[in-house]
Amino acid sequence: MSSYTQKKGFGAAVWDYITTVDHKKLAVMYLLAGTLFFAIAGFEALLMRIQLMKPNNDFVSAGFFNELLTMHGTTMLFLAATPLLFAFMNMLVPLQIGARDVAFPFLNSLGFWLFFLGAVFLHLSFFMGGAPDAGWTSYASLSLYSPGHGIDFYVLGLQISGAGTLISGLNFIVTIITMRAPGMTFMRMPLFTWTTLVASALILFAFPPLTIGLLMMLVDRMFGGNFFDHTMGGNTVIWEHLFWIFGHPEVYILVLPAFGLFSEIIPAFSRKRLFGYSSMVFATILIGFLGFMVWAHHMFTTGLGPTANAIFAVATMAIAVPTGMKVFNWILTIWGGSIKVTTPMLYALGFIPSFVAGGVTGVMQASAPLDYQLHDSYFIVAHFHYVIVGGIVTALFGSAHFYWPIFFNRMLNEALGKLTFWVFFIGFHLTFFVQHFLGLMGMPRRVFTYMEGQGWDQFNYISTIGALMMGVGVILMVINCLMSIKGKPAGRDPWGDGRTLEWSIPQPIPFYNFRQTPLVRGLDPWWIEKQEGNKEATFAEPIGDIHMPNNSAIPFVISLGLFIAAFGALYNTDADKPWSIYVLIIGLAITFGAMIVRSVKDDHGFHLHKEDILEIEEQLYGKGGNK
């Protein structure tokens, strides 16, 4: 039985990760993949900023600039922020609710591989005739007439990736509703678990409109469907509705888990329970609910008429209220707390004013007449980067520091972490604060160059310097992560202030998470145990057999089949590529073949017996096991 903890060769380790259904390993894979795409998208942003550093610059061509801005936005939102947040969801949610894995481990793996291969497919466009170039929103009036296969890469890549995200969202809903430990009522769940639940519900309802829109775009481009061609009786604006009915909830899909992460960090380092827990839960649900009622504020300039504009303006103002509740609750949690200014806490303190600035410039857009002036200017670019970098990226960086010991049983360097924070934070405000003024001075977004003498030169120069500083900050962060490999094991609850169940598990975390299911006796269960002088969680059962799922290569094969089929679909319209239909058929055959194998094969998992568990824990923690 000792094979559970033995070191493996490189090939065996790779195979282990390809076939794994363990939520912790999938979390690490999401983290690595998300970091890769985050770096790619950041590099694209730097190329754009260098091009805009001075007037009449010719660093990149106009066409390539369009590809950069499209891929930067698409990659950052779909392929960097989403998987990085999924990394935290996968790692933490089962541990926070006292579960041994997610509800559907097989689907968890399938969700990852669909996301990853869809993302790889999209990025191959750079090397195969040009990337998509119609902006990350890919408005139909631009994308229908885009030559080459760039938009086809966009449609197929996001369709595959989006299927993975949808599967993962469904998985988390079922996990959180059905797999909580005894005593963990809904109103005792950690806030990160709550925000994951609401974000997953948003995924469930927001992704289908995107799927439908992409399908219609596919039919239009490949078969002349005319859904969006107004000259043939279609309607261009329908794409904008479908996209933003997805697109605005998507913003909350990203920002709610970020709120949840800060709601874990702030109480830990204020050393008191979260202020107004029940109002925070209510605000989270309300944000999720209202998130579907504001999409047309992205479309005030399309001529929907005063009635529609007024309704969406009011809804947009309303959604600021629950968000404001959250901000006051965070401030009141810090108020009167015994504060430790660690790196995660620095990110939390930097997040509050930055995110509020982004929120305020957003509520300004609720006024349709003002939005008419600011729409498609750099003011909007500044606004949503304040929300996304100030809200989501700070959450990811702060949580990486906070939860690194749970991911890797190592601590990140605090001094280097604080330096990273200041370099990144100052760079961020330098980059985007001045863009508000560029927008007010009339600079439109998505332009690849501009004439001198318009008063834009100096602000653009400052903005580029800030972007380079953010780049340095990200590099420092990666160096810190690599340095941690050589660090000492962190052990259980290394911050000393952990409040929830994930901090109660000894390190390294065994693959079955909990030797016995924990008993939850209130909000912040680990804090309660520590206050009573207990060295470990209270358990709800004696040690017994544990049922665990088997690894499987089928999720990878299903995803690979769709990846291959996408190339067939991509070239199906090219007269000089008659082989494309065969590629499509082979790819779909692989996918459906793997699905049939999955259907007919009975895979009941395996059981760990009591003596196996004790032996594994003795190897992990020395004599006496989990003591």
Disulfide bonds with the S-S distance in Angstrom:
none
